[in-house]
Amino acid sequence: MKIAVIGSRGRIGERLVRNLRQEDLPVVEASRRTGVDSFTGTGLAEALDGAEVVIDVTNVSPDDGDTAQRFFEASSRNLLETGRRAGVRHHVVLSIVGTDGLLASGYFRGKKMQEEMAAGSGIPFTILRSTQFFEFVRDVVQAGTARDIRIAPALVQPIAGEDLADMLADAAFSDPFNGALEVAGPEQLRLDQVAAEIATAFEDSRRIVADIGAPYFGATLGERSLLPGPGARIAKLRFDDWLRDSLQPPRLSIPVH
């Protein structure tokens, strides 16, 4: 079974490719760095040629909602039209838990459009809606420049990127669900609490301020806006374990002679 991973050089895409290759499967790594651009369509026909499964883990900055909407619409159209011509039998999309309630944000409107286009394409599909992954929250904290970082104290059930990649691989190996599945981490935490612990662990002196009005990429969060429903598939890695592992120095590979 040949699988094309679109967005293969992103944080989740790299993990997903590594996991799929461990199964000794032919995997096409498709990203701008490999000459494939889903937004313009460049290189897509070659990347999807002979692929039975396409996994779309493309992303764009959530800070510009208009740009995000244009990206997801054009990228999805190109992927689905090219996939249909190539005979793709399963189209998997990575999306976000809570999207339906966050449509005040242009970014989330773009994600919703991506889901709807996959569902209406005629290609068997699976939409995997994930909660925020730990690495994403870390990036948000580390990208901030203000002395105080204001974050909504909404409840979250974050997941490790490695667990999410595993679940995407499982979706690729399974029959198309033709609907949306939710995946989440094992613990309910406060978003500002997670951000504060990450900042402390990485010796970031800025203060995390809980602010119920703090925008979340243009949307206002309710307490439960980011939580999955009762049928979500639950990953194993807990936040404290992920944080401890993240602070470990990288392992050096020692050549064997």
C-alpha positions in Angstrom: 0.0 0.0 0.0 1.5 3.3 -1.1 0.8 6.3 1.1 1.4 9.9 0.3 1.9 12.2 3.3 1.1 15.8 2.3 2.9 18.2 4.7 5.6 15.6 5.4 8.1 18.1 6.8 5.9 19.5 9.4 6.0 18.6 13.1 3.4 15.9 12.8 4.2 14.9 9.2 7.8 14.0 10.1 6.7 11.7 12.9 4.1 10.2 10.7 6.5 9.4 7.9 8.9 7.8 10.3 6.2 5.6 11.8 4.9 4.5 8.4 8.4 3.6 7.2 8.8 1.4 10.2 6.0 -0.7 8.7 8.1 -1.1 5.6 5.5 0.7 3.4 6.3 2.9 0.4 5.7 6.4 1.6 5.8 9.6 -0.6 7.1 12.6 1.4 5.3 15.6 -0.2 6.1 19.1 0.9 7.5 22.3 -0.6 11.0 21.1 0.4 10.5 18.0 -1.8 9.1 20.0 -4.7 5.4 19.4 -4.0 3.1 22.4 -3.3 -0.5 21.5 -2.5 -1.5 25.2 -2.7 -0.4 25.7 -6.3 -0.7 22.0 -7.3 3.0 21.8 -8.3 4.2 18.2 -8.2 1.0 16.8 -6.9 0.3 14.5 -9.9 3.7 12.8 -9.5 3.4 12.6 -5.7 -0.1 10.9 -5.8 0.6 8.6 -8.8 -0.2 5.1 -7.6 -1.0 6.2 -4.0 -3.9 4.4 -2.4 -4.0 6.6 0.7 -3.4 10.3 1.0 -2.9 11.8 4.5 -3.3 15.6 4.5 -1.3 17.1 7.5 -0.7 20.5 5.7 -1.0 23.6 7.8 -0.5 27.4 7.6 -0.1 30.1 10.2 -3.4 30.6 12.1 -2.6 34.3 12.7 -4.0 35.5 9.3 -7.5 34.1 8.9 -8.0 35.2 5.3 -4.8 33.6 4.2 -5.6 30.4 6.0 -9.0 30.2 4.3 -7.5 30.7 0.9 -4.8 28.1 1.6 -7.1 25.3 2.9 -9.6 25.9 0.0 -7.0 25.8 -2.7 -4.9 23.0 -1.2 -7.9 20.8 -0.6 -9.3 21.3 -4.1 -6.0 20.5 -5.7 -5.4 17.4 -3.5 -8.9 16.0 -4.0 -9.1 16.6 -7.8 -5.6 15.1 -8.3 -6.4 12.3 -5.9 -9.6 11.5 -7.8 -7.7 11.3 -11.1 -5.0 9.1 -9.5 -7.5 6.7 -8.1 -6.9 7.4 -4.4 -9.0 5.1 -2.2 -8.8 6.8 1.2 -8.3 10.5 1.9 -7.3 11.2 5.6 -7.5 14.8 6.9 -6.0 16.1 10.2 -8.3 18.6 11.7 -9.0 20.1 15.2 -11.4 19.3 18.0 -13.9 22.2 18.6 -13.7 23.6 15.0 -17.5 23.8 14.7 -17.7 26.2 17.7 -14.8 28.4 16.7 -15.9 29.7 13.3 -15.5 33.4 14.3 -11.8 32.6 13.5 -10.8 32.7 9.8 -8.4 29.9 10.5 -11.1 27.6 11.9 -13.4 28.5 9.0 -10.6 27.3 6.7 -10.3 24.0 8.6 -14.1 23.6 8.5 -14.0 24.2 4.7 -11.2 21.6 4.4 -13.4 19.0 6.2 -16.5 19.8 4.1 -14.6 19.5 0.9 -13.2 16.1 1.8 -16.7 14.9 2.8 -18.2 16.1 -0.4 -15.4 14.8 -2.7 -16.8 11.4 -3.5 -13.5 9.9 -2.3 -13.8 7.6 0.8 -12.4 9.7 3.7 -11.6 10.0 7.4 -11.4 13.2 9.3 -9.2 12.9 12.4 -10.0 15.8 14.8 -7.3 16.2 17.4 -7.0 18.3 20.5 -4.0 20.7 20.8 -0.7 18.8 20.9 1.8 19.6 23.6 4.4 20.8 21.1 2.0 23.3 19.6 1.4 24.9 23.0 5.1 25.0 23.6 5.6 26.8 20.2 2.9 29.4 21.1 4.6 30.1 24.4 8.1 30.4 22.9 7.0 32.5 20.0 5.5 35.2 22.3 7.4 38.5 22.7 5.5 40.3 25.4 6.5 40.4 29.1 3.1 38.9 29.9 1.4 36.3 27.7 -2.4 36.4 28.1 -4.0 33.0 27.5 -7.6 31.9 28.1 -8.0 29.4 31.0 -10.1 27.1 28.9 -10.1 23.4 29.6 -8.0 21.3 27.2 -7.1 17.7 26.8 -3.8 18.0 25.0 -2.1 15.1 23.2 1.6 14.3 22.4 2.6 14.7 18.8 4.0 11.2 18.7 0.6 9.8 19.9 -1.2 11.8 17.2 1.1 10.5 14.5 0.4 6.9 15.7 -3.3 7.6 15.4 -3.0 9.0 12.0 -1.1 5.9 10.9 -3.9 3.7 12.4 -6.4 5.7 10.4 -4.5 5.1 7.2 -4.4 1.3 7.9 -8.1 1.2 8.7 -11.1 1.4 6.4 -12.4 4.9 5.6 -14.7 6.1 8.4 -16.5 8.5 6.1 -17.0 10.9 9.0 -15.0 12.6 11.8 -13.2 10.9 14.7 -11.8 12.7 17.7 -8.5 11.9 19.5 -7.3 13.5 22.7 -4.8 13.2 25.5 -5.6 11.5 28.8 -5.9 14.5 31.1 -8.1 17.6 31.3 -6.0 20.7 32.1 -6.3 24.4 31.9 -4.7 25.9 28.8 -3.0 28.7 30.8 -1.7 26.0 33.3 -0.1 24.0 30.5 1.5 27.2 29.1 2.8 28.3 32.5 4.4 24.9 33.2 6.0 24.9 29.8 7.4 28.4 30.3 8.8 27.5 33.7 10.4 24.3 32.5 12.1 26.1 29.7 13.2 28.9 32.0 11.1 31.5 30.3 10.7 34.5 32.7 7.5 35.9 31.1 4.3 35.6 33.1 1.4 33.6 31.8 -1.8 35.5 32.6 -5.2 33.8 32.7 -7.6 36.0 30.6 -11.0 34.7 29.7 -11.1 37.3 26.9 -7.8 36.4 25.3 -8.4 35.6 21.7 -7.6 32.1 20.3 -6.6 32.9 16.7 -9.5 35.3 16.4 -12.1 33.3 18.4 -13.2 33.6 22.0 -13.0 30.4 24.0 -15.6 29.1 26.3 -14.5 26.8 29.2 -15.2 23.6 27.2 -14.6 24.9 23.6 -11.5 22.7 23.1 -12.7 19.5 24.7 -13.5 16.3 22.8 -16.8 14.5 23.0 -17.4 11.3 25.0 -16.5 9.0 22.1 -12.9 10.3 21.6 -10.0 7.9 21.3 -7.7 8.6 24.2 -3.9 8.6 24.0 -1.6 7.4 26.8 1.2 9.9 27.3 0.5 12.4 30.2 1.7 16.0 30.2 4.2 15.6 33.0 5.9 12.7 31.3 6.0 14.5 28.0 7.5 17.6 29.6 10.1 15.5 31.4 11.1 13.8 28.2 11.2 17.1 26.3 13.8 18.4 28.8 16.2 15.5 28.2 19.2 16.1 25.9 18.9 14.5 22.5 20.4 11.1 22.2 23.5 10.8 20.1 23.6 7.9 17.7 26.8 5.9 17.9 28.0 4.4 14.7 28.6 0.6 14.8 31.7 -0.6 13.1 
